[in-house]
Structure formats: C-alpha cells, structure tokens
C-alpha cells in the first residue's frame, strides 16, 4: 500500500509540473526576436496599419481583422494560415517559435 501511495504522489507531482509548463508556454524575449520578420508588415507599438494591421494591444481587442476574438488558438491559426496578403507560417516557424511569438504578442 505504501508503494502505491508513493507512486500516486509521483504521478500527481509529474502531472502538476507538466501543467505548469503548459501554462508558461512561450518566451516573450525570444518571441520579440521572431517578431522581427513580422515587423516588416506589422507595427508592434501602434495599432496603425503598415502593410498589415498594427498589433499593439492585440489581445485586448474585441476582434482581429478576420472578425475572430484574439486568443492563443485564433492567433496561432492566423500565423499558420496567413491570408489577406499575409503568408502562411505553418511550415516556416517551429511550434516553439510560434509559442514564443504568441507570448511576445501578449506583451504588446
């Protein structure tokens, strides 16, 4: 019985640490570097349109230009799929680069 409790405790701690890592997804500092290629078309410090929309306060907006509410899923889908002149980055950025980029976008 003691081994079972110890095993259950280890599983609980492992699951908790995985959950914490998922909640802390992305590194905004690394995302700022990834954003350099986005800055050709998007302003990070203004909501004024460059070639694409300005992204300051993106996560505070009611909706993106595609009409969807900004969330990690909808922003990632836009990065992956592109559209309206924006190229698709699905195969150009790794999943961790996208996580970092999203973490950075949250700081704008």
Backbone as CSV, one residue per row, in Angstrom:
resi,resn,N_x,N_y,N_z,CA_x,CA_y,CA_z,C_x,C_y,C_z
1,UNK,0.827,-1.188,0.000,0.000,0.000,0.000,0.873,1.255,0.000
2,UNK,1.981,1.218,0.730,2.876,2.375,0.799,3.451,2.709,-0.587
3,UNK,3.841,1.677,-1.353,4.383,1.908,-2.696,3.337,2.546,-3.595
4,UNK,2.094,2.115,-3.484,1.022,2.674,-4.310,0.853,4.166,-4.013
5,UNK,0.863,4.554,-2.741,0.730,5.958,-2.368,1.895,6.789,-2.917
6,UNK,3.091,6.235,-2.799,4.270,6.928,-3.310,4.168,7.101,-4.830
7,UNK,3.742,6.038,-5.517,3.570,6.087,-6.966,2.513,7.132,-7.338
8,UNK,1.398,7.147,-6.625,0.331,8.113,-6.893,0.822,9.541,-6.660
9,UNK,1.615,9.741,-5.612,2.165,11.060,-5.333,3.094,11.506,-6.463
10,UNK,3.932,10.600,-6.943,4.850,10.924,-8.042,4.070,11.290,-9.301
11,UNK,3.019,10.540,-9.598,2.197,10.849,-10.769,1.545,12.220,-10.636
12,UNK,1.060,12.542,-9.469,0.420,13.832,-9.230,1.421,14.974,-9.412
13,UNK,2.611,14.813,-8.846,3.634,15.849,-8.986,4.069,16.010,-10.435
14,UNK,4.217,14.902,-11.149,4.616,14.967,-12.558,3.536,15.653,-13.384
15,UNK,2.296,15.313,-13.157,1.190,15.936,-13.904,1.118,17.425,-13.597
16,UNK,1.351,17.791,-12.350,1.333,19.205,-11.985,2.436,19.988,-12.659
17,UNK,3.625,19.407,-12.765,4.721,20.134,-13.409,4.489,20.262,-14.906
18,UNK,3.879,19.260,-15.536,3.540,19.363,-16.959,2.510,20.464,-17.145
19,UNK,1.523,20.521,-16.271,0.506,21.569,-16.348,1.098,22.950,-16.182
20,UNK,2.066,23.080,-15.277,2.705,24.377,-15.072,3.506,24.782,-16.301
21,UNK,4.203,23.832,-16.912,4.960,24.149,-18.124,4.024,24.574,-19.243
22,UNK,2.877,23.916,-19.377,1.922,24.276,-20.430,1.384,25.679,-20.196
23,UNK,1.170,26.042,-18.923,0.644,27.366,-18.608,1.685,28.455,-18.881
24,UNK,2.959,28.099,-18.831,4.038,29.055,-19.043,4.619,28.927,-20.448
25,UNK,3.791,28.576,-21.400,4.228,28.331,-22.771,4.791,29.594,-23.402
26,UNK,5.927,29.460,-24.030,6.493,30.569,-24.778,7.356,31.500,-23.950
27,UNK,8.314,32.109,-24.636,9.253,33.047,-24.039,9.129,34.350,-24.825
28,UNK,8.599,35.378,-24.182,8.348,36.652,-24.867,9.627,37.276,-25.424
29,UNK,10.751,37.126,-24.725,12.009,37.695,-25.212,12.430,37.026,-26.525
30,UNK,12.292,35.710,-26.591,12.590,35.001,-27.836,11.566,35.365,-28.908
31,UNK,10.316,35.559,-28.488,9.259,35.926,-29.425,9.501,37.283,-30.059
32,UNK,10.127,38.184,-29.321,10.455,39.506,-29.868,11.429,39.359,-31.034
33,UNK,12.352,38.432,-30.914,13.299,38.163,-31.995,12.567,37.562,-33.196
34,UNK,11.671,36.619,-32.944,10.874,36.028,-34.029,10.050,37.118,-34.719
35,UNK,9.531,38.062,-33.933,8.672,39.127,-34.474,9.403,40.031,-35.458
36,UNK,10.719,40.059,-35.425,11.463,40.941,-36.330,11.050,40.733,-37.782
37,UNK,10.769,39.481,-38.176,10.319,39.241,-39.547,8.883,39.696,-39.758
38,UNK,8.095,39.762,-38.706,6.708,40.237,-38.791,6.670,41.767,-38.881
39,UNK,7.680,42.407,-38.280,7.721,43.866,-38.204,7.863,44.525,-39.568
40,UNK,8.209,43.770,-40.583,8.249,44.309,-41.937,6.846,44.793,-42.324
41,UNK,5.823,44.084,-41.861,4.433,44.399,-42.230,3.566,44.883,-41.073
42,UNK,3.969,44.606,-39.827,3.130,44.917,-38.664,3.860,45.821,-37.678
43,UNK,3.178,46.875,-37.210,3.703,47.734,-36.148,3.471,47.055,-34.801
44,UNK,4.515,46.905,-33.981,4.318,46.331,-32.660,3.906,47.367,-31.618
45,UNK,4.187,48.642,-31.886,3.976,49.689,-30.886,2.853,50.649,-31.255
46,UNK,2.033,50.243,-32.200,0.936,51.087,-32.661,-0.146,50.186,-33.247
47,UNK,-1.371,50.679,-33.269,-2.416,49.906,-33.945,-2.633,50.426,-35.369
48,UNK,-1.736,51.338,-35.815,-1.810,51.843,-37.180,-1.383,50.766,-38.160
49,UNK,-2.072,50.732,-39.286,-1.764,49.754,-40.317,-0.448,50.111,-40.991
50,UNK,0.367,49.123,-41.213,1.577,49.247,-42.010,1.177,48.595,-43.341
51,UNK,1.656,47.405,-43.644,1.088,46.605,-44.735,-0.047,45.758,-44.148
52,UNK,0.205,45.251,-42.945,-0.803,44.516,-42.187,-1.200,45.364,-40.994
53,UNK,-2.167,44.909,-40.235,-2.632,45.702,-39.089,-1.564,45.868,-38.012
54,UNK,-1.612,47.005,-37.316,-0.756,47.206,-36.151,-1.204,46.254,-35.057
55,UNK,-0.269,45.754,-34.281,-0.591,44.701,-33.316,-0.534,45.135,-31.860
56,UNK,-0.337,46.438,-31.619,-0.336,46.913,-30.233,-1.705,46.626,-29.609
57,UNK,-1.693,46.014,-28.445,-2.930,45.709,-27.740,-3.759,44.616,-28.386
58,UNK,-3.131,43.777,-29.198,-3.865,42.731,-29.924,-4.785,41.923,-29.021
59,UNK,-4.278,41.453,-27.898,-5.072,40.582,-27.020,-6.141,41.348,-26.238
60,UNK,-6.101,42.680,-26.291,-7.124,43.482,-25.611,-8.256,43.858,-26.556
61,UNK,-8.079,43.589,-27.840,-9.087,43.965,-28.833,-10.277,43.005,-28.792
62,UNK,-11.436,43.520,-29.203,-12.632,42.679,-29.275,-12.528,41.648,-30.384
63,UNK,-11.884,42.061,-31.506,-11.739,41.123,-32.619,-10.546,41.503,-33.483
64,UNK,-10.065,40.498,-34.185,-8.977,40.710,-35.134,-9.598,41.122,-36.472
65,UNK,-8.775,41.407,-37.468,-9.303,41.836,-38.764,-10.144,40.751,-39.433
66,UNK,-9.943,39.490,-39.047,-10.755,38.405,-39.597,-12.067,38.216,-38.840
67,UNK,-12.328,39.094,-37.855,-13.574,39.046,-37.108,-13.549,38.135,-35.892
68,UNK,-12.474,37.396,-35.690,-12.389,36.459,-34.563,-11.773,37.143,-33.348
69,UNK,-12.220,36.716,-32.172,-11.682,37.238,-30.915,-10.251,36.735,-30.742
70,UNK,-9.337,37.618,-30.386,-7.951,37.178,-30.172,-7.845,36.200,-29.001
71,UNK,-7.296,35.045,-29.268,-6.981,34.028,-28.267,-5.748,33.305,-28.794
72,UNK,-5.139,32.505,-27.962,-3.956,31.779,-28.432,-4.302,30.942,-29.669
73,UNK,-5.464,30.306,-29.666,-5.855,29.440,-30.785,-6.108,30.236,-32.062
74,UNK,-6.822,31.369,-31.963,-7.135,32.132,-33.172,-5.901,32.860,-33.713
75,UNK,-5.030,33.331,-32.825,-3.797,33.992,-33.265,-2.880,32.954,-33.921
76,UNK,-2.756,31.782,-33.311,-1.924,30.724,-33.900,-2.477,30.315,-35.263
77,UNK,-3.789,30.209,-35.387,-4.391,29.846,-36.672,-4.055,30.884,-37.732
78,UNK,-4.092,32.165,-37.374,-3.747,33.238,-38.319,-2.279,33.143,-38.715
79,UNK,-1.407,32.884,-37.754,0.019,32.713,-38.058,0.201,31.523,-39.000
80,UNK,-0.449,30.413,-38.691,-0.319,29.201,-39.502,-0.867,29.379,-40.912
81,UNK,-2.055,29.954,-41.020,-2.771,30.001,-42.293,-2.499,31.256,-43.112
82,UNK,-2.136,32.353,-42.453,-1.944,33.612,-43.168,-3.270,34.093,-43.740
83,UNK,-3.208,34.754,-44.893,-4.410,35.246,-45.559,-4.401,36.749,-45.687
84,UNK,-5.156,37.266,-46.631,-5.234,38.707,-46.906,-3.845,39.303,-47.138
85,UNK,-3.026,38.620,-47.907,-1.684,39.103,-48.213,-0.602,38.597,-47.280
86,UNK,-0.987,38.058,-46.141,-0.005,37.522,-45.193,0.332,36.082,-45.577
87,UNK,1.621,35.752,-45.642,1.976,34.367,-45.960,1.662,33.429,-44.796
88,UNK,1.468,32.172,-45.109,1.258,31.145,-44.080,2.613,30.790,-43.465
89,UNK,2.685,30.792,-42.145,3.923,30.473,-41.444,3.896,29.089,-40.819
90,UNK,2.898,28.287,-41.180,2.746,26.954,-40.584,4.035,26.146,-40.671
91,UNK,4.662,26.163,-41.846,5.876,25.381,-42.040,7.146,26.221,-41.942
92,UNK,7.010,27.529,-41.758,8.189,28.394,-41.677,8.665,28.611,-40.244
93,UNK,7.761,28.477,-39.276,8.111,28.641,-37.864,7.863,27.330,-37.128
94,UNK,8.728,27.001,-36.196,8.524,25.812,-35.368,7.411,26.100,-34.354
95,UNK,6.904,25.049,-33.742,5.877,25.225,-32.709,6.405,26.077,-31.558
96,UNK,7.656,25.880,-31.167,8.195,26.672,-30.055,8.367,28.138,-30.472
97,UNK,8.736,28.399,-31.722,8.827,29.787,-32.189,7.449,30.443,-32.171
98,UNK,6.424,29.703,-32.543,5.057,30.243,-32.505,4.630,30.503,-31.063
99,UNK,4.982,29.596,-30.147,4.680,29.817,-28.724,5.367,31.080,-28.229
100,UNK,6.632,31.256,-28.614,7.385,32.447,-28.210,6.768,33.708,-28.811
101,UNK,6.395,33.633,-30.079,5.786,34.782,-30.757,4.477,35.183,-30.084
102,UNK,3.651,34.214,-29.764,2.377,34.482,-29.094,2.627,35.096,-27.712
103,UNK,3.620,34.580,-26.989,3.962,35.151,-25.675,4.363,36.615,-25.844
104,UNK,5.114,36.934,-26.895,5.506,38.319,-27.149,4.294,39.181,-27.514
105,UNK,3.437,38.672,-28.387,2.261,39.431,-28.805,1.392,39.809,-27.613
106,UNK,1.375,38.980,-26.598,0.603,39.266,-25.379,1.166,40.466,-24.616
107,UNK,2.421,40.799,-24.867,3.045,41.927,-24.151,2.800,43.256,-24.849
108,UNK,2.290,43.219,-26.059,2.120,44.466,-26.833,0.929,45.273,-26.354
